């Protein structure tokens, strides 16, 4: 389609802290990572304590299906336990859904997370700039909201109307990996319809990417069908314990949302004040920023400051020079702005 960039030849992701540390011959703790969208508060202390307590269970198999995690997730997101499927992170659930549903046709709203191309490689993929502008008769439509990398998203009420208007044989996957940073934007009520899947990640909001934990929300009928084809033991004991504790840590949740809301505004305004940068409004814990120069070169120069940003020029559907930066704490955000000022002149 006109205006849609071709799929990248190789898959790239942010969060390459250890790689950068090796390159600079420094301790990885010296690297300030704005390329991965992880809660700057770090893991909740409740989750760390739960991991420590879980060590005595390592000599035993975890429960199949992670029932304690499913119960905690159901309470946190206001759904029934029968609406939750637990997994080894959002990516694992994406690939599981792809090989289980095996849709002949996939409508992929771009830009989006690059792993969808790989997961659904056996399907015929139609990339579109706005999935809600078409009405698929069958197959699977994939929408990311809040969008990664842009942070934006279709109007909530419009999305609800669009999904409910789709024919019964059509399936929809809404990737809501970042929706906990904007909980009022969640489309949770859509799971009353079979064939609608909501992907939720615990690694971003609760800063647990090293543990790999995620959930899929859907109609009980859909969950039952998926669970019947699920490989056992997808969630380890430490991961289940940590995630269960984190989901119950309301103080951590409130502090996170307050911090991100404040710093997102301040970071966006600071970026907008720099020459050549055009940040977009965001619902998530990151900011997508257009840049008049070359983002690859800028990213390389910032590495010398021990700062990582996500060059978005390799992301399908991004047709302008742009990068993405996570929203971190005040001092860290100020360090990023100082480095950008130095590089941009």
C-alpha positions, 0 to 999 in steps of 0.5 A: 500500500502507498505510504507503508514502509516495507517490513524490516529484513531483521528484527531489532528490539530495545533494551540492549544494555548488556551489549552496550556495556560490552561495547563501552567496556563499562558496568551495565549499571552505568547505562541509562536505557531509554530504549526499553519501556520499563517502569523506572521505579524498578520491580516492586519490593513485594515482588522481590520478596516473593521471588526470594520466598519462592526459591524453596519451591524450585525443586517442584513443578509449578502448577500448570496454568498458573492458577494463583496468577490467573486469580490475581490478574482477574482481580487486578483487571476486573474480570473473571478467572475464566477470562485469563490465560497466563503466559511466559511474557507477551511474546510467547503468547503472541506466538502461541496464538499464531500457531493455535489460531493459524489464520489464513488472513491477518490484517496488521495495523502498522506501525506495531511490534515487529514480532507480529510479522514473525509470529504470523509468517504463515498467514497472508498479512495485509498491513494498513495504517488504521485497522478500523478503517476496513471491515474484514469478513474473516481472519484476524485483525491485530491492533496495538493500543496504546500503539508501540512505538507511537504511544497513540491510539484510536478513540476508545468509544470508536474502537468499541463500536468498531469491534462490536460491528465486526462479523462473528467469524472475524477475530481481533487481537488488541495488544494492550501491553502498555494499557496499565499506564492509561487504565481508563483506555482499556477495552476490557468489556470486549471480552464478552465476545468470543474471538476477541483477545486482549494481550496484557504484559506484566513486564513493562508496568511492573518492571519484570522483563527478566521474568517473562510474564504476561496474560491473554484476556478473552471470553471463557469459551476462547480461553477454554479452547486455547487452554486445551492446546496449551503446553504445560508449565509456561510460567515458572514458580518465581515468575508466578509468585512475583507477578501475583505479589505485584498485582496486589501492590496497590501503593506501587501501582498508584506511585507508578501512574502518578510518576509517569503522568507527571514525567511524561508531560515534562519530558514531552515539553522538554523534547518539544523545546529542542531544535528539530524534534517533534514529540507526539502525545502519548498514552503510554510510558514512552514518547515517540519523537520525530527528528529532522536529522538522521536518527541512526547517527543520533542514537550512535552519538548518545551511546557515547553518553551511555544513553540508549534510545530506540531508533524507529527508522527500522519499524514497519509503518514508520515513514519519517525519521523518528525515535522513541524514548521511555519515560523515566525518573526526573533526574534520568529524563534531565540527563537525556535532555542535557545529552540531546541539547549537547548533540543537537546544538 
